[in-house]
Amino acid sequence: MAKEVLEKAFMTLCTAKSMTELYEENFKTVSKYVHATSRGHEAIQIATAMQLLPQDYAFPYYRDDSMLLGIGMRPYDLMLQLLAKKEDPFSGGRTYYSHPSLRDEDKPKIPHQSSATGMQAIPSTGVALGMQYKELVGLDDKSLKDKPLVVCSLGDASVTEGEIAEAFQMAALKQLPILYLVQDNGWDISANEEETRAQNAFEYAAGFNGLEAISIDGANFTESYLAIQEVIKTIREERRPILVHAKVPLLNHHTSGVRMEWYRDDLEEARSRDPYPVLRNQLLSSGFTKDEVLAIEAKARAVVAKDLDEAMKAEDPKPEDLFTHDFAPTPITEEKGERSPADKEEVVMVDCALFAVEELMKEHKECLLYGQDVGGRLGGVFREAATLAQKFGDERVFNTPIQEAFIVGSTVGMSAVGLKPIVEVQFADYIWPGLNQLFTEVSRSCYLSNGKWPVSMILRVPIGAYGSGGPYHSSSVESVVTNIRGIKIAYPSTGADLKGLMKAAYHDPNPVVILEHKGLYWSKVKGTDAARTIEPSEDYILPFGKANVVQRIWPQDEKETMTIVTYGMGVHWALNATKGMKDVVEVIDLRTLYPLDEETIMESVKKTKKCLVVTEEPTNNSFARALSGKIQEECFRSLDAPVMTIGSENMPAIPLNSTLEQTMIPSTEKVKEKIDELLKY
């Protein structure tokens, strides 16, 4: 080992060790916010960090403060996050210690991740998938001497999670340039490996054909450095995944709030494997004098003490700092292009979406589409991706396994490398495995990275009941999705709206979910002919947050009037139910559920004095019921009747039998009855 490598590593290790010790000495002050440190894990983290390049991507986990020091962060930087200070370079005081997000030119890139107990495996694998795609289509940086790679750092306990298996499966299947660094200290929190694991990560990796694995002593810096050096060289050159299982001792508490002395019975054995004396002896064996080693230790302690003193004096966030970076600014604020060109034909809704994606892919090489069965063999179960794989190639339009978590979470990584993924969950009923990634990784990335890492993606979700789809192909899920802050949500009722919103979503730097009612795709449901529209022009863009008054009335004192607020299939029920009463019922199509056009809604209700919210969801605890409450609150002084809501029956699932299905969901007739009731109120 070169002496300068050993010296730098030892200085970094001493710094990390001194930080842990100083935190303990100042426990009452620094433990206001929970934290964990790398004590015992330092050698493998530093050995890895020292060999990363600015073009690489790293996903450290919550115990990786040594890794952060190793890539060039100052103790002061980390302490600003420890104390949740305004100038915390990662999150501006929004998230815990050693929860980094970094976009510095001279350091590896670190996208936002949650508390990194396994969930980071999918976004990091998405980065590797994005790197591979860029290399396949020529979007990679040809000036780089060394090709980039991804490091995903994991604790061994997290490898028992199902999402880890999805990540490993895709990395092995696609042969992606990623290093899974598994730090195994033998503990979850108070549960040890004998209680929780049938095998360690090295043994587990053997089940993934194409994922090479090695096991090393992660407490020995020299062994770790040389092993990681060889692994990184292989990944850079051969572009394939490798797992490194590093055995390490945990020499500090699980976190500042869960103390090791409460439950640990192996502390003496763990201390016997401390990486600090091992590296110290390696320096002495390599020609460093004892005085030189003591000087390094003293310098580290002095730097750490000074930095903590400075960090404690740093400014806290102000109340107004709460309200920044929930979304990145979008350039799409106005409707543009021609909605109904004279030279275009009327088309079904599914084709409007298909043509929109095709136009985007023609114009933007960064755009790609993947999900279950969207590839060339089928082109989507609704034919919503028909011919796209043939036109753009299997590297741009491809099938994934049945992995909703990977489909959703990989977009974080794809977006981080500058791509724009359009992904699909085959039915709304199957979105549930993807909600963990949508909530913890996708939706919070912009806010918790203080604006550095917005996730630019589109998630298409066929939704709603149609043609006896039964309990697993018919659900409405918008109430769950609208409760996830940090995403935008569209629910169009016509082909023109779907195309315009798809284009707006593509140019929006934020994550977008588009709920597409499968009963409107081909207008096969009676009364949905209005979903068919002239196909808008290629440059047509419809901004989010602009409701459409599809049936407008004028203010009238001599008649009872009302407003229907709805979206998706509800628009067609409302229009059909109000035939013969178009002069007294105003119909608002929300088009997007977030952002919500409250101004148009409230203006209409204050004019008409009555309101009915129509949804396909069961109404209890629903988005529609919440919207009704909001309208009642805002328009109370103008109302002549309570705001009412109609939706599906409040049953656990939509039955398969067609009679039961129709009994369950709303219809034109049911909506008309509710309108009559409200007008007579």
N, C-alpha and C positions, 0 to 999 in steps of 0.2 A: 504494500500500500504506500502511495506517495505520502510524504510527511505532511504536505499542505492539506491533503484530504483528511488525514487523521486529526490535524490541528483544528480545521474548520468544524469537523464533526464533534470533536470534544468540546469546543467552545459552545456549539449549539446545544449539546446535551447538558452541559453545565448550566446554560441559561434556562433551559426547560426545567431542570431539577431545582434550580434556585427559585423559579417562579412558583412551583408547587410548594416549596418550603415557606416562601414569603406569604403565599396565600393562607397557609395554615397559621402562620404567626399573626396574621391580620384577619383571622377567621370572622370575627364579628362584623368587620367592615365589608370584606369582599364577598361574604356569603349572603348578602341581601338578595342577590340573584344567583340561582343555582348554576354550578359549573362542575366540569370534570376535567382532569388533566391527564397527560400522557405518561406519568411516572411509571416506569417499568417497560413502556413501549417505545422509548426514545430511539433506540438504535435502529430498528427497522424503518421507522418513520423518517429519520434523518438520512439513512442510506438511500431511501427512495427519492426523497425531496431533492437531494443534491444532484440527481441525475436527470431531472426533468428540465425541459426547455420551454421557452415562452409559447411555442406553437402547441404544446401539449395541453390537455384538459385533465384536471384533477378533481376528484370528489372525496375530500377528506371526511372522516366521520367525527363525532362530537368529542372524541378523546385524542384528536390529532393536532394538538398545539405544537408539538415538536416538528411535525411535517410543515406547518405554516411557518415556523421559524426557519426551517431548512430551505424554503423557497425564497426567503429574503424578507419576511415580515419582521418588524421590530417587536420586542415585548410590549412597548407602548401601544402599538396598533391593537394587539390582542387584548390588552388591559382596558382599552376604551370600550371594547365589546363586553368584557367581564363586568364592567361597571355600568353598562347600558348608557354610554355617553352619546351626545349629539354627533360628535365627529367619529364615532365608530365607523371604520372604513368599509365594513361589510354590510351593516344593516341600519346604521343611524340610530342604534339603541333599541332596535325592534326585536331582536332575537338573541338567543343565549350565546354564552362564551363558546368559542371554537365552532361556530356555525357560520362558516365563511361564504362569501360570494365576492369574486374578485375579477376585475377586467383590466388589469394593468398591462401595459405593453411589454414590460420586461419580465413578466412572471407567467407561469402556467395559468390558464384561464380556469376559474372556479365558478360554474353556474350555481344558482341558489339550490339548496336542497333543504328538506325538513330536518328533523332530529336524526336522520340518517341511521335508523335502526333497520336497515334493509331496503327501504324504499328507494334509496339512491342507485341501486343496481340497475333499475330500468332506465331512468334518465341518462345515466352514464353510458349504458349500452346503446342508447339512442344516439349519443354523440359519436360513438364508434361506427354505428350504422350510417350516420350522416357523412363521416369522413370517407367511408368506403364508397358511398354514392358519389361524392364529389370527385373522387379519384376515377371512378368508372366513366363519368360523363365529362371529365376534363375541367371541372370547376376548382380543383385543388391548386394550391400555390406552388407553381413549378420552380420558384426561386429558392425554396427551402432545401438545404443540404440533407437534413434529416427529416423523414416523414413523421408527422405527429402521431401520438397515441393517447390513450385514455388510461388513467389510473382510478380504479374504484376501490376505495378503502372500506373494509367491512370488519365488524367484530364477529367472531366465530358464532356467537349465539344467534345472530341474525340470519345465518345461512340456513337455519331450519325453516325460514319463511317461504311461502309459495311463490312470492314475486321474485325471489332469488332464482328459483328454478326457471321461471319464464325468461329471465335475463340470460342465464347460463345457456339455456336451450337455443336462444336466438344467436348468441355469440358463437356457439359451436356450429350451428347450422350454417350461418352466413360467413364464418371465419373472419371475425371482426378484430381490429387492432386494439385490444383492451387487456389491461393487467388488472386482475382481481387480487387485491392484496388483503388477505384475511389474517387479522391479528387475533390469535387465540390465547386468551389468558385463563381459560377454563371456567369462567363465570358468566352468568347472565347478570342478574343483580344478586339476589341471595341464593339463587338456584345454580348448582354447579353442573359441570358437563355430564356427570354420571346420571343426573336426574333428567336431563333435557335433550340429549343427543344420542342417536344410535351410532353415529360416526362423526369424525371431525371433517373439516372442509376438504382436506386433501383426499380422504377416502370417498367423500360424496362426489367430488369432481370426476372420479373414475366412471361414474354413470353417464357422463356426457361425452359421447364420441366426438372427438375433435377439440376437446378442451384439455390441454396438457396441464399437469399440476406438479409442483415440487413442494417439499416440506423442509423448512430450515429452522435453525435456532435464531429467532428474531431478536434475542438479547445480546447477540454477538455482532458488533458493528462490522467487523471485517468480513465475516461470513455473509452477512446480509448484503453488504455493498457489492461484493463480487457476484453473488447470486442474482441480485437485481440488475446488475450491469449486463449480465449475459441474457437475462430475460428481456430487458428493454431492447438490446441489440437485435434479438430474434424478432420481437414484435415490429420494430421499425422496418426490418428488412423483409420478413416473411408475411406480415400482415395477418396474424392469427392470434387467438386468445390464449392467455396463460394464467393460471391461478398459482399464487404463492401463498402457502400456508406457513405462517411464522408463529412459532411458539414463544410466548412472552409472559412475564409475570406481571400481575397487577399490584403495584406497590403503593397505590393511593386509594382513596375511597371511590366507590362507584360514582357518586357525585357528592358535592358538598353537603347535600341533605341526606344521603344514605351512607352512614359511616361504616368503614370496614370492620371495626372492632365489634360491631353489633352481631355479626354473623360469620366472619371468617375464622376458619380453624387451620389455615395453611400459611399463615403470614410468615412464619420462620422459614419454611421451605421456599416461599416466593422470594424472600429477601436474599436467599442464597444464590438466586439467578439474576440479581440486579445488573443491568447492562453498564452501569456507571463504573464500577471497579474494573470490569473487563476491558472497557475502552481505555481507561486510565493506565492500566498495565500495558496495553498495546502501544500507547504513546511512549512509556518508559522503555519498552523493549525496542522501540524504533529510533532511539537516540535522543529523545527529549530528556532534559534534566528534571529533577524533582522540583527545582525552583521554577522552571518554565511551566510545569504543570500547575503548581500552586498559583502562579501569576494568572494563568488562564481562569482558574476557579475564582480567584479574587475579582478579576475584571468582570466576570459574568455576574457575580453577586452585586457588584457596584452598579452595573448597568440596570439590572432588574430593580434594585431598590430605588434608583433615581426615576426610572420609568413609572413605577407604581405611584410614587409621590406626585409626579406630574399628572398622571391619569386621574388621580383622585381630585385634583384641582380643575379638571376639564369641565366644560359646560354641559349641563344636562339638556335634553330636548325640551322645547317649549310646547305648550298645549297645541298650538297651531301646526306643529310638525306631525301630528297624528294624521293630518288630512292630505298628505302628498303621496304620489306614486301608487295609488290603488290601480290606476291604469296609465299606460303610456299614451301620449296625445295621438289621436288618429288624424290623418290628413283628409279623411272622407267626412265632410260635413254638409254637403249639398247634393241633391239629386242631379245627376248629369247623364247625358246621352238621350237617345230616343227610345221611349217605352214601347211605342207601337208603330214601328216603321212600315211605310206603305208597301215595301217590297218583300216583307216577311210574311210567312204563313202562321196560322194559328197552330200551336203545338200543345201536347200534353205537358203537365208539370214536370214529370221526370225527365223529359227531353230538354227542358229549359236548364235544368241543373247539369245535365250531361254536356250540353253545348257550352255552358259557362266554364266548366272544368277544362274542357278541351281547348277553349280559347285561352285560358290562363296558362295551360301547359305549353301551348304553342309560343306564347310570349315570354314565359319565365322558365328558364331551365332549372331554377331553384325549386319549382313546384313539383311535388310528387304525390302519389296517391297509394295508400295501402290499407289493408284490412282483410276481413274474412271473405274469401271468394270473389274479390274484385278483379282478380287477374284475368289473363286472356282466355282461359278455358270457359269461364262463365260470364264475367263482366258484371258481377253483383247479382244477388238473388232477385232484385227488382230491375235488373238490366240498367242500373243507374251508372255503370262504368263500361257499358258495352263498347267495344272496339278501341278503348283507350290503350290497353296494353299493346295491341297490334300497331297502333299509331306511334306510341312513344317508347316502347320497349319494356322488357320485363324488369329492368333495373329501376324504372320510374313508376310502374304500376304493377304491384305484386301482392300476392297472398301472404297473410300471416297465419300462424297457428291460431287456435281458439284461445286467444290470450288478450282479453279486453284490457287488463292492467298494462300489458306491454304496448298495445296499440295506443292507448291514451298517454301513458307516461313517457314513451320514447320520443314524443313530440317535443318534450322539454329539451332533450339533447339535440334533436334535429334543428330546432329553432336556434339553439346556442351556436351552432356552426354556420348559421346564415341561410338555412333552408326554410321552405314554407310547406310543411306537410298538411295534406288533406287526408284525414283518416276516417274510417267508418266503424261503428258498432252495428252489427247486423240488424238487431232489433232493440228498441228501448228496454225491453225486458232483460237484456243481457248487459246493460250498462253497469250493473252493480259491482262486478269485480273491478271495474275501471274507476270507481268513485274514489278509492283511496288515492290514486295518482292524480285524479282531477282536482280533488280537494287539497291534498297536502303539498303537491309539487306544482301542478300547472297553475292553479288559481292564485297562489300566494307568492309566486316567484318575483313578480315586479315589485310588490309592496315590501316584502322582507329583504330584497336585495337593494332597497332604496332606489329603485328605478333602473338598476344596471342590467337586469335580465328579464325583461318582459318575454312571455312565451307567445310567439306568433304561430298559431295553428288553427285549423278548422276541424271540428269533430262533427260529422254528419250522423244523425240518429233517426232512422225510420221509426215512426211512433203511431200509436192510435189503433183503434179497433176497426176491422174491415173484413168481411167475408168469412166469418167463423174462424178467426185466427187462433182462438182459444187462449188459455191463461198465460202462455209464455210467448205470445207473438202479438199482443194487443194492448199492452199497458200504456198508460200515460204517466210520465215521470217528471213533468215540469216543476211540480212543487218541490221536489228534492233538488233538482238542478238549480232552480232560482234561489235556493237557500245557500248556494255556494257563491260567496262574494269573490270578485276578481275575475269573473268570466262574463262575456256578453252572450246573449241568448236570442236567437231568431226563431220564429214559428210562423212561416208564411202560409197564406191561403191560396195563392195563385202562382202560376209559372213565372209570370213577369217579376213578381216580388221575390221569388226564390232566386232567379238569376241575378237580379240587382243586389240582393243581400249577399249572395255568394261572392260577387265581385267586391263589395264593400268589405266583407270579412277577409278576403285575401290581402287587401291593402291595409288592413288594420293591424297594428303591431301587437295586439292583445289576443288572448285565446277566445275563440268563438265556438259555441255549440249551436248547430242548426238542427232544429227538430222538424222533420219532414213527414207529414201525415201520409202514410202509405195508401190510405183510401182516396187521396186526392191525386196520386201519381198519374193515373190514367183516366180519371173522371168516370170510373165505372160505377161508383155509388150514385144512385138516383139523386138528382138535384145538385150535382157538383160540376155541371158543365162550365160554370163560371171560373173554375180552376184552370181551364184551358185558356190560353191567351196568345195573342201575337207575340212571337219571340222578340224580345227587345234587342236593340243594336249591341254590337260587341263592346262599345264603350259605356253602356248603360250601367250606372251605379246608383244604388239606393241606400242612403245612410241609415244607420241604426238610430232608434229613438224617434222615428217619425211615423206616427200612426196614420192610417188612411180612413177618412170618413167616406165609407163606400155608399152610404145612403144618407143624404143630408136633408134636414128640414129647416124651416124658418121659425122664428119665435112666434108662438100663438097663445093668446090668452083665452080664446073662446073654446079651445079643445084641450083634452088631456093628451099630453105628449110624453115621450120617454126616450131614453138612450139605451141601446144595447152595446155593451163592451165585450168583445170576444176576440178570438184568434183561431187559426187553423180551420178545422172542420166546423167549428162554431159559427164562423162567418156565413157558411152556406146554409146551415140550419136557420140562422137569423134572417137571411135574405129571403129564403123560401117561406118562412113563417110570417113575414110582413107583407107578402103580396096582398094588395088591396088596402094596405094601410101605410103606404110609403110617405104619406104626408104627415104622419104623426109619430113615426118611429125613426130615430136616427141610429145608424149602425156604424160603430167604430171597429175597425180591424187593427189590432195593436201592432201586428207585424213583428215587433220585437218585444220580448218580455223583460229584457234588460239591455240597454237602458229603456225605461218606460216613458212614453210620452204623456206625462201627467197633465200637462197644460191642455192638450186637446181633449182629454177625458173630462177634466173638471169644467172646462168651458162649455162643453156640450151638456153635461148634467145640470149645471146651473141654469142653462137655457130651457131644458125640457122638464126639469123638476122631478123626474123619476128615472130609475136606472135598474137594469137587469144585467148581471154578469153571467155569460154563458161559457161553460167549459166542458170538456169531455171527461175530465178527472172526477172521481168521487169528491164531493165538496168539503167534507170534514177536514179541517186543518190544511186546506189547500191554498195554492197561489190565488185562485179566484176569490176565495172567502177573505183572504187578507186584502186583496184589492178592493173588495166590497167595503171592508172596514175603513180603508183609506179614503174611499170616495165619500162614505158617510161622514167621516171626520172633517174632510175638507169642504163638503157641500151641505152640511147639516142645515144651515139657515135657509137654503134654497129649496130643500126637498119637500115634496108633498106626500111622500111615502117612504118606508124603509127601503134601502137598497137591497135587492134580492139577488139570489144566486141559483143557478140550475146547473146540474152536472150529472154524472153517473150515480147510480145507487152506491151506497157506502158498503160494498161487499169486498171480501179479500182478493178476489180475482175475477176476470171476465170469463164466463163459462164457454165451452166449445159449442154447445147446441145453439143454433141460430135463433130460436125463440127466446132462450135465456139471454143470449147476447143482446138482442134488441130490447129486452126488458131492462137490461142493465144500463145501457147507454142512452144519452139523450137522442132526440129526433126532431124533425121539423114540427110534428104534431105536439110533442111535449113542450117545445119552446113556445109554440103558439098559445097553448093553454096558460103558460106562465105570463106571457105578454098580456093576454086578456085579463088575468087576475090583477096584474099590476096597473093596467090602465083604468080598471074599475075601482081601484083602492080609494 
